[in-house]
Amino acid sequence: MLWVFALFWCGISFPMAALFWMGGSPWWAQIFVSVFVVIGIGVLTLAWRQSVLAWRFAGTSVRFVPAGPQAGESFEVELALSSRALQNAPPAGRRLRLAQYRVDDSGSGTQERQVEAFERAATAMPDMAGGERWHARFELPADAPTHGGRRSGERVDWRLEILTAEGAVEVSYDVPVQETPARSAGHPMAAPDRFDRRTVWGHEEAIPPRHEGWSAGDAPSPLPLPDQVQVVEQSDAWEMRFRQSGWRWAAALAMVPVVVLSGLWWRSGPRASWSDALGSGLWWGVAFLLLFVLHAGTRQWRLRVRDDGVERELASWMWRRTRVVPLASLDHLFHKLLYTQSSGRATTAFHALHAREAAAGSSVRLTPGLPGAASAVAVAQALQAAREHRAGRFTPGALRRASGASWRPAAGWLVWTLWLLLLAAVPGWL
């Protein structure tokens, strides 16, 4: 089916691109049709790789002992691989992984996420045909659901995966896992579904406060900060900066239509007055896209621990928002799931750190999404340690800021206005 789709896509996009390239079409139209050609080449490459993979693992047999593994029990797996399947076998050893996936097939497409995995090193025995037989043993959790069944609105898939030396999945096979007889007979479950997506959203995981007077031996070892966090210690504050890679990519992509629309505007001919731009869709399109580019391309997220509070700053060339909470709020920290991101068969959960000024009441989000709950806990530990370092370091004569929020525009509006006035006036000058 992948080959059929690839040939169908390329059979339409390649001739269409040839007509635009050789017919003297505008440059922007040639770039637009070239995108379809690149997609077609990518689909052809994927189809070729899948065909090579199917040829290599053709004839591979999988056997499970017992044939229907049950939850809470162990089972053995035997893989009979030909010499072709061993071409890319890792020299450090053969690795197999038993993974449980939850597949959301409620919509037009399917989205899957890996919820748990068990990796084992396989013992290899050569056979008479030049191949190998791999053996491994796995233990299933007591609450393992049936393969192909439905849990929490999602389909359950158990897969046996052959891993490459880099840890990527090379090929996978279904594992016919069965629930325990008591649960399959309809008895109530002893515990709720650990991987129910609906219970994860909104769940608040409290972070215990750091005890004052901890000695070096009593304090828990701090977790390493994630790569997208940079710490800068200043004379009056301890600052934490969060990388905004997603916003930068969005700004770069939005710059493409900004350049294209600006070029079309300049080539559209002179205007009687620059005020004629107010009635042009091209001019308004550039205005809104440029506003987004200036904001997303310069957006910054910073946390500052001062002697008078914790300041959260969201700033860009267009506006600046700040929120100050007292240092006591670092004793009431918690993290919860903000969003998830799927890449292939793996799903990364991004958690955000929140703080409350008291044990109960409204909360303030302190950080953007951080990969994994451990990243949010690491940031919380660093903030609590910074509070101890800043305690008692008062600045004489400084004006203390009250807790609250502020918003004000930035100088980027001047850049935005000058560019739009220039864009409206240049066609008339030319």
Secondary structure, 3 states (H helix, E strand, C coil): CHHHHHHHHHHHHHHHHHHHHHCCCCHHHHHHHHHHHHHHHHHHHHHHHHHHHHHHCCCCEEEEECCCCECCCEEEEEEEECCHHHCCCCCCCEEEEEEEEEEECCCCCCEEEEEEEEEEEEEEEECCCCCEEEEEEEECCCCCCCCCCEECCEEEEEEEEEECCCCCEEEEEECCCECCHHHHCCCCCCCCCCCCHHHHCCCCEEECCCCCCCCCCCCCCCCCCCCCEEEEECCCCEEEEECCHHHHHHHHHHHHHHHHHHHHHHCCCCCCCHHHHHHCHHHHHHHHHHHHHHHHHCCEEEEEEECCEEEEEEECCCEEEEEEECHHHHHCEEEEEEEEEEECCEEEEEEEEEEECCCCCCEEECCCCEECHHHHHHHHHHHHHHHHHHCCCCCCCCCCCCCEEEEEECCHHHHHHHHHHHHHHHHHHC
